Each structure stands twice: as C-alpha cells, then as structure tokens.
Amino acid sequence: MDISWWGFAALAAAAALVGFSKTAVSGANTVSLAVFAAVLPARTSTGVLLPILIVGDVLAVLTYRRHAHWPTLWRLFPAVAAGVVAGTVFLLWADDAAVRTSIGAILLMMAGVTIWRRRVGADSAKEKPEETQGKQADGEGTDQAEVVAGKGGPEAPSASSTGTTGRLRARSYGVLGGFTTMVANAGGPVMSLYLLSAGFRKLGFLGTSAWFFLIVNTSKLPFSVGLGLVDGRSLLLDAALVLFVLPGALIGKACVDRIDQRLFERLVIGATALGGLQLLLR
C-alpha cells in the first residue's frame, strides 16, 4: 500500500480524531471517514478504519462503561443486525462512488430530520409549558440521572422513547445504523442522532454509544474479512496508525466535561452534516 508522508500524516490525524470522537463528540469521526476515503480508495479505507475504530471503542468503554443504558442497546441490536446484512449485500456489487453517495445522502437526511424534530419539540414545549412541567414531575421526558439523583444510575432516555413510536424509531435508526456502519463505518452519526432524539444526556450518550459500537464493530470483522476489506496489508497500516488513537481519546476525555449539553448536541449534528457533505462532494 503506497502512501506518501503527507497521506500518512493525514491518516494519523484522522486516527487521533477517532479517539477524540469516541470520548468526547461522537459523530466527529465522520471527518476521519472522509480523510481515509480521500487518501485511500473508498472500499480499502473501510477495511483500514475498522480496527482503528474498535481500538477507540475499547478506550471509550473503559472510560464510560458504567453509563450505558442496556435496554436501549437490546432494543437496537436486532434491527442493526438486519442493517449489517443489507450492507454486506450492497458491498458485493457497489463501487466507491455508490458507497460515498449513498452514505452522504443518508447522513444529511438524518441530520435534517433531527434538526426538524428538535425544533418541533421546542415549539411544542413553549406552547404547553404546564403540561410539560407536569410530565417532568412524573419523571416523563426527563433524564434518569435526574429521577434517581444520587443513586449512581446511568443516564437514560426519555420515557417517550420506550412506547410504540419509540420502538419504531429504534428499528428505523437501527437498520440505517447497521447498513451505514457496514458499508462505510459511518454508523456513528446515525446512532448519535438516534440517541439525541431519545433524550440522552452526555454521559449516558457516550456510555451507550461506546458499548454499542464495540459490540457492533467487533461483530463486523468476519464480514469485512470475507469481503476482502481487512487483510494483512491493511492490518500493517493499522498497526502504525493505532498509536495515534490513545492521545486523541485522552484529549477527548479532558474536554468532555467542558462542553455543555447544548453545544455537545450541536457539535454532533454539525459533524454529521459535515461528514455527509464531504462524501457527496468528493
């Protein structure tokens, strides 16, 4: 695999950003995805990036493992499995251009849907402040960390995410997340938007996301090896790049406490939209 020094430097910076995104701003690694796809062929970049993401996932789990919300994870996994299978079938015939265009369009669509949902929710809250306050008093629409304050429970989604609509949303995002993570390791933004729409706060968001992607990315390895995306040459490059993931993760852990919730959510959505545009415009 012939890579210039400038290309390797770009990949190293992207690997560090993977570590940062796993412990601070999930979804920011869409920029890493775009960098890898710019330096390497799109399909090759998918295989090289996967082991780096798994290392980042391990670091994130070690940092936020106590904050995961497992009911949400179990609700997502069946739909994600279906999406991974669909993504594997897609990769059997798709070329690099089809991969980039499909993922970029999905990311932009999901960012737009999330912005719209949040705006509609904000307008509804303004129109019915008394009803909203009543629901919050009953624990509905609030963070579990607030409901069980002082008991050390993980930060959970709002109660509305567990109803029929919530289950349908979980299945939809799960299939999209499985498909995008299999095709281009771009499931992070999709699942980030789902966790935001479900009402997760920072620590619950990061803990649930960490376990989710460690399990999903590890389970993707056999598929990626079978498709020829991960091989001896890609693993040699990974061995050099993985050294840059840890510094990025440490920087992210140091920064996350300094990022307030509103800024955190805006960064996640912004990173998603940026990643989608980069894929579409290449």
C-alpha positions as CSV (number, residue, x, y, z in Angstrom):
1,M,0.0,0.0,0.0
2,D,1.8,3.1,-1.3
3,I,1.1,6.2,0.8
4,S,3.0,9.5,0.8
5,W,4.3,11.0,4.0
6,W,1.6,13.7,3.7
7,G,-1.0,11.0,3.3
8,F,0.2,9.1,6.3
9,A,0.2,12.4,8.3
10,A,-3.5,12.9,7.3
11,L,-4.4,9.4,8.3
12,A,-2.6,9.8,11.7
13,A,-4.5,13.0,12.4
14,A,-7.7,11.2,11.4
15,A,-6.9,8.3,13.8
16,A,-6.4,10.7,16.6
17,L,-9.8,12.3,15.8
18,V,-11.3,8.8,16.1
19,G,-10.1,8.6,19.7
20,F,-11.4,12.1,20.4
21,S,-14.8,11.4,18.9
22,K,-15.1,8.2,21.0
23,T,-14.6,10.0,24.3
24,A,-16.0,13.5,23.5
25,V,-18.0,14.2,20.4
26,S,-19.5,11.1,18.9
27,G,-20.1,11.7,15.2
28,A,-17.0,13.7,14.7
29,N,-15.2,10.7,13.2
30,T,-17.2,11.2,10.0
31,V,-14.4,13.7,9.3
32,S,-12.0,10.8,9.8
33,L,-14.0,8.7,7.5
34,A,-13.8,11.4,4.8
35,V,-10.0,11.7,5.3
36,F,-9.4,7.9,5.0
37,A,-11.6,7.9,1.8
38,A,-9.6,10.8,0.4
39,V,-6.2,9.2,1.0
40,L,-7.2,5.6,0.2
41,P,-9.8,4.0,-2.2
42,A,-13.2,4.1,-0.5
43,R,-13.6,0.3,-0.1
44,T,-10.0,0.0,1.1
45,S,-10.4,2.8,3.6
46,T,-13.4,1.0,5.1
47,G,-11.2,-2.0,6.0
48,V,-8.3,0.0,7.3
49,L,-10.5,2.2,9.5
50,L,-12.5,-0.6,11.2
51,P,-9.7,-1.9,13.5
52,I,-8.9,1.7,14.5
53,L,-12.5,2.3,15.4
54,I,-12.5,-0.9,17.5
55,V,-9.5,0.3,19.5
56,G,-11.3,3.6,20.0
57,D,-14.4,1.7,21.2
58,V,-12.3,-0.2,23.7
59,L,-11.0,3.1,25.1
60,A,-14.5,4.6,25.2
61,V,-15.9,1.5,27.1
62,L,-13.1,1.7,29.6
63,T,-13.9,5.4,30.2
64,Y,-17.8,5.3,30.2
65,R,-18.8,1.7,30.8
66,R,-20.9,2.5,33.9
67,H,-23.1,4.9,32.0
68,A,-24.5,2.6,29.3
69,H,-28.3,2.1,29.1
70,W,-28.7,-1.6,28.2
71,P,-32.5,-1.6,27.5
72,T,-31.8,0.8,24.6
73,L,-29.0,-1.4,23.3
74,W,-31.1,-4.6,23.4
75,R,-33.8,-2.8,21.6
76,L,-31.4,-1.7,18.8
77,F,-29.4,-4.9,18.1
78,P,-31.9,-6.9,16.1
79,A,-32.5,-4.1,13.7
80,V,-28.8,-3.3,13.4
81,A,-28.1,-7.0,12.5
82,A,-30.6,-6.7,9.6
83,G,-28.9,-3.5,8.5
84,V,-25.4,-5.1,8.6
85,V,-26.6,-8.0,6.4
86,A,-28.2,-5.5,4.0
87,G,-24.9,-3.5,3.9
88,T,-22.9,-6.7,3.2
89,V,-25.1,-7.5,0.2
90,F,-24.8,-3.9,-1.0
91,L,-20.9,-4.1,-0.8
92,L,-20.9,-7.2,-3.0
93,W,-21.8,-5.0,-6.1
94,A,-21.4,-1.3,-5.1
95,D,-18.4,0.7,-6.4
96,D,-16.7,3.5,-4.5
97,A,-18.9,6.2,-6.0
98,A,-22.1,4.4,-5.0
99,V,-20.8,3.9,-1.4
100,R,-19.9,7.6,-1.0
101,T,-23.1,8.9,-2.5
102,S,-25.4,6.6,-0.5
103,I,-23.8,7.2,2.9
104,G,-23.5,11.0,2.3
105,A,-27.2,11.3,1.4
106,I,-28.3,9.2,4.4
107,L,-26.2,11.3,6.8
108,L,-27.6,14.6,5.5
109,M,-31.1,13.3,5.6
110,M,-30.7,12.1,9.2
111,A,-29.2,15.5,10.3
112,G,-32.1,17.3,8.7
113,V,-34.7,15.1,10.4
114,T,-33.1,15.5,13.8
115,I,-33.0,19.3,13.5
116,W,-36.6,19.3,12.4
117,R,-37.7,17.1,15.3
118,R,-35.8,19.2,17.8
119,R,-37.4,22.4,16.5
120,V,-40.9,20.9,16.6
121,G,-40.3,19.6,20.1
122,A,-39.1,23.1,21.3
123,D,-42.1,24.8,19.8
124,S,-44.4,22.3,21.4
125,A,-42.7,22.8,24.8
126,K,-43.3,26.6,24.5
127,E,-46.9,26.1,23.7
128,K,-47.7,23.7,26.6
129,P,-45.4,24.7,29.4
130,E,-47.8,23.5,32.2
131,E,-48.3,20.1,30.6
132,T,-44.6,19.6,30.1
133,Q,-43.8,20.5,33.7
134,G,-46.4,18.0,34.8
135,K,-44.8,15.3,32.8
136,Q,-41.4,16.1,34.2
137,A,-42.8,16.0,37.7
138,D,-43.9,12.4,36.9
139,G,-40.5,11.5,35.5
140,E,-41.6,11.5,31.9
141,G,-39.3,13.3,29.4
142,T,-36.5,13.6,32.0
143,D,-33.2,12.1,32.3
144,Q,-33.0,9.0,34.6
145,A,-30.0,10.5,36.3
146,E,-32.3,13.3,37.5
147,V,-35.0,10.8,38.6
148,V,-32.6,8.7,40.6
149,A,-30.3,11.5,41.6
150,G,-27.6,10.4,43.9
151,K,-28.1,6.7,43.2
152,G,-25.4,6.4,40.6
153,G,-27.8,5.1,37.8
154,P,-26.9,5.6,34.2
155,E,-28.3,8.5,32.2
156,A,-31.3,7.1,30.4
157,P,-33.5,8.3,27.5
158,S,-36.9,10.0,28.0
159,A,-39.9,7.8,28.7
160,S,-41.4,8.6,25.3
161,S,-38.6,6.6,23.6
162,T,-40.0,3.3,25.0
163,G,-43.5,3.5,23.5
164,T,-44.7,2.2,20.1
165,T,-43.3,5.3,18.3
166,G,-40.0,4.9,20.2
167,R,-39.7,1.2,19.2
168,L,-40.5,2.1,15.5
169,R,-37.8,4.8,15.6
170,A,-35.3,2.4,17.2
171,R,-35.9,-0.1,14.4
172,S,-35.6,2.5,11.7
173,Y,-32.4,4.0,13.1
174,G,-31.1,0.5,13.9
175,V,-31.4,-0.7,10.3
176,L,-29.9,2.5,8.9
177,G,-27.1,2.4,11.5
178,G,-26.3,-1.2,10.7
179,F,-26.3,-0.5,7.0
180,T,-24.1,2.6,7.2
181,T,-21.6,1.1,9.6
182,M,-21.2,-2.0,7.4
183,V,-20.8,-0.1,4.2
184,A,-18.5,2.8,5.3
185,N,-18.1,2.7,9.1
186,A,-20.5,5.7,9.1
187,G,-23.0,4.3,11.6
188,G,-21.7,6.7,14.3
189,P,-23.7,9.8,13.1
190,V,-26.9,7.8,12.6
191,M,-26.8,6.3,16.0
192,S,-25.7,9.6,17.5
193,L,-28.8,11.2,16.1
194,Y,-31.0,8.4,17.5
195,L,-29.5,8.8,21.0
196,L,-30.0,12.6,20.8
197,S,-33.7,12.1,19.6
198,A,-34.2,9.7,22.5
199,G,-33.2,12.3,25.0
200,F,-29.8,11.0,26.2
201,R,-27.5,13.4,28.2
202,K,-23.8,13.4,27.6
203,L,-22.6,10.6,29.9
204,G,-25.5,8.2,29.0
205,F,-25.0,9.1,25.4
206,L,-21.3,8.3,25.5
207,G,-21.6,5.1,27.6
208,T,-24.4,3.6,25.5
209,S,-22.6,4.6,22.2
210,A,-19.3,3.1,23.5
211,W,-20.8,-0.4,24.2
212,F,-23.0,-0.3,21.1
213,F,-20.1,0.3,18.7
214,L,-17.6,-2.1,20.5
215,I,-20.1,-4.9,20.0
216,V,-21.2,-4.0,16.5
217,N,-17.8,-3.2,15.1
218,T,-16.3,-6.4,16.5
219,S,-19.2,-8.4,15.0
220,K,-18.5,-6.8,11.6
221,L,-14.9,-8.2,11.4
222,P,-15.8,-11.6,9.9
223,F,-18.0,-9.9,7.3
224,S,-15.2,-7.4,6.4
225,V,-12.6,-10.2,6.2
226,G,-14.9,-12.2,4.0
227,L,-15.3,-9.3,1.6
228,G,-11.5,-8.7,1.5
229,L,-11.7,-5.3,3.2
230,V,-9.5,-6.4,6.1
231,D,-6.3,-8.3,5.1
232,G,-2.6,-8.4,6.0
233,R,-1.7,-5.2,4.3
234,S,-4.5,-3.2,5.9
235,L,-3.6,-4.5,9.3
236,L,0.1,-3.5,8.9
237,L,-1.1,0.1,8.3
238,D,-3.4,-0.2,11.3
239,A,-0.5,-1.2,13.5
240,A,1.2,2.1,12.7
241,L,-2.0,4.3,13.0
242,V,-3.4,2.8,16.2
243,L,-0.7,4.6,18.2
244,F,-2.4,7.9,17.5
245,V,-5.8,6.8,18.8
246,L,-4.9,6.9,22.5
247,P,-3.7,10.6,22.6
248,G,-6.9,11.6,20.8
249,A,-9.0,9.7,23.4
250,L,-7.2,11.3,26.3
251,I,-7.8,14.8,24.8
252,G,-11.4,14.0,24.4
253,K,-11.8,12.8,28.0
254,A,-10.2,16.0,29.2
255,C,-12.5,18.2,27.0
256,V,-15.9,16.5,27.5
257,D,-16.6,18.0,31.0
258,R,-16.0,21.4,29.5
259,I,-18.6,21.0,26.8
260,D,-22.2,21.9,27.9
261,Q,-25.2,19.8,26.7
262,R,-26.5,22.2,24.1
263,L,-23.0,22.7,22.5
264,F,-22.5,18.9,22.6
265,E,-25.6,18.3,20.7
266,R,-24.8,21.0,18.1
267,L,-21.3,19.6,17.6
268,V,-22.7,16.1,17.0
269,I,-25.3,17.3,14.4
270,G,-22.8,19.6,12.8
271,A,-20.2,16.8,12.5
272,T,-22.8,14.6,10.9
273,A,-23.8,17.2,8.3
274,L,-20.2,18.0,7.5
275,G,-19.3,14.3,7.0
276,G,-22.3,13.9,4.7
277,L,-21.4,16.9,2.6
278,Q,-17.8,15.7,2.3
279,L,-18.9,12.3,1.0
280,L,-21.3,13.8,-1.5
281,L,-18.9,16.5,-2.9
282,R,-15.9,14.2,-3.5
